Amino acid sequence: MTDKPITVTSPLLPNLDDLIPMLKDIWDRKWLTNNGHYHKELEKALAEYLGVKYLSLFTNGTLPLITALQAMRITGEVITTPYSFVATTHSIWWNGLKPVFVDVEEETGNIDPEKIEAAITPHTTAIMPVHVYGTPCNTKRIQEIADIYGLKVIYDAAHAFGVHVNGESILKSGDMSTLSFHATKVYTTVEGGALVCHDEATKKRIDYLKNFGFAGETTVVAPGINSKMDEIRSAFGLLNLKQVDSAIASRKATAEKYREALKNIPGIRMLKDIEGVRHNYSYFPIFIDEKQYGMSREALYEKLKENNIFGRRYFYPLISTFSAYKGLESANPANLPIAHKLADQVLCLPMFAGLDEESANRVIDIVLKK
Ligand SMILES: *Cc1c(COP(=O)(O)O)cnc(C)c1O
């Protein structure tokens, strides 16, 4: 008999009995999308929960990245990180812009601010960093550089739902931040996302752009896209918002358990909590030094699989190695040594709200025994 499968993630699901009356209400209203009742409620509730003033809901977490670049009229080159999910760089491509990869910090996996200046050219107009695993970027240093060179900063905050630094939402950093509410994320609306900005005029422009560019019944102000969230997923999202704090608490308990159990294994590095940061424990990456640990990341990944435990290699392979981008000068591995090192060492262990003790122990046992 094999043990039951343990997936790397499992979606946060609202109570079905709570969802059904909301669905009945949607049926009664006969209004399914286009800024409906639940859409408006969720937009308001999310802005409040996240501690931001202006937030626009989207149908996933990729379209707000694409729309952010369009809304800010970014041109030329955008500095970004290869250590992320492909959607980050794809959004630059979709705007007809050139991505320029900069290496990351070993400690966090986030873009290394000290390497940004060397990548700036007369064509650079923006920086698109990612708060990888929900660990805040060095936003202060990035903003200093952006201000010196007159660049915009758009954060891909897909991993950073609910993350605070010294009591302030991380989403207040930069010119805009994007969120993903995909089923694999800390907070989910099935598929979904949002774009956070800091003034009313920009939110208005974003709302036009996510609705084909319509600024009225007969006026189209720009070639916008369709990225409207519907009523059903808005209702789902409203219910999930009520349980996201307890979901984060459950993730934290698992993270503490893993950390305690794995802390003395030579060759295994884990992320630490940073003082003043409210983490969301969106992922639990471990970084394996094959020489010290005595087993490669690939071998451990396979070993876990043999035991019906499914880790994920986030982020391997690097975005800069994919065919669309590998020809770029900045994609040269010699330019990205730390990113390559992390991509070769990383393995994300199962991490989700409600991961039971027995499952966590099974994961720990394999990592300990090898
Ligand atoms: C999940 C994710 C996205 C894309 O979000 P979708 O909702 O899947 O479109 C973008 N960037 C990062 C870093 C992500 O992890």
The ligand as an SDF file (V2000), in Angstrom:
LIG
                    3D

 15 15  0  0  0  0  0  0  0  0999 V2000
    1.1210   33.1290  -10.2750 C   0  0  0  0  0  0  0  0  0  0  0  0
    2.0620   34.1760  -10.7490 C   0  0  0  0  0  0  0  0  0  0  0  0
    1.7560   35.0700  -11.8010 C   0  0  0  0  0  0  0  0  0  0  0  0
    0.5750   34.8980  -12.7100 C   0  0  0  0  0  0  0  0  0  0  0  0
   -0.6250   34.8020  -12.1130 O   0  0  0  0  0  0  0  0  0  0  0  0
   -1.8560   34.0620  -12.8310 P   0  0  0  0  0  0  0  0  0  0  0  0
   -2.9750   34.4240  -11.9120 O   0  0  0  0  0  0  0  0  0  0  0  0
   -1.5450   32.6150  -12.8470 O   0  0  0  0  0  0  0  0  0  0  0  0
   -2.0170   34.6480  -14.1870 O   0  0  0  0  0  0  0  0  0  0  0  0
    2.6250   36.1040  -12.0790 C   0  0  0  0  0  0  0  0  0  0  0  0
    3.7830   36.2440  -11.4180 N   0  0  0  0  0  0  0  0  0  0  0  0
    4.1430   35.3870  -10.4450 C   0  0  0  0  0  0  0  0  0  0  0  0
    5.4300   35.6120   -9.7330 C   0  0  0  0  0  0  0  0  0  0  0  0
    3.3090   34.3120  -10.0960 C   0  0  0  0  0  0  0  0  0  0  0  0
    3.7050   33.4390   -9.1520 O   0  0  0  0  0  0  0  0  0  0  0  0
  1  2  1  0
  2  3  1  0
  2 14  2  0
  3  4  1  0
  3 10  2  0
  4  5  1  0
  5  6  1  0
  6  7  2  0
  6  8  1  0
  6  9  1  0
 10 11  1  0
 11 12  2  0
 12 13  1  0
 12 14  1  0
 14 15  1  0
M  END
$$$$
